[in-house]
Amino acid sequence: MYHRIKLNVIKIEKIMCIKTSLNIIEEKLIGENSIPIKIHVGSGVDEDDYLLLRKAILHAIEYYQDKKEVPKKLALAFVNISNYFFISKDSPYSEKEMIMIENIGNELSELGEKLFS
């Protein structure tokens, strides 16, 4: 009996962790103060925000690797994701910043492909 309870606690902890990861992904990719919105208004990318997002996505990839379905909001967060990270030449960003932002978009696209394959 103790063994079964311990396994259930581990499952609950994993579910709680994935919920946290999903909330982070939603907040950072499609929330009101998301990374794409910050880029669009000229605020750039906060490295800590991006690293937290990346960690959450990697956790989601691990969690959903054997599952046939993912939550709709998770899928929505990755629709056309790379488009949000391509900056026009007349933006307020330097060339170095533009390259960094485009690299982030490419990495997010690759992570999305891993998540949904």
Secondary structure, 3 states (H helix, E strand, C coil): CHHHHHHHHHHHHHHHHHHHHHHHHHHHHHCCCCHHHHHHCCCCCCHHHHHHHHHHHHHHHHHHCCCCCCCHHHHHHCCCHHHHHCCCCCCCCCHHHHHHHHHHHHHHHHHHHHHHC
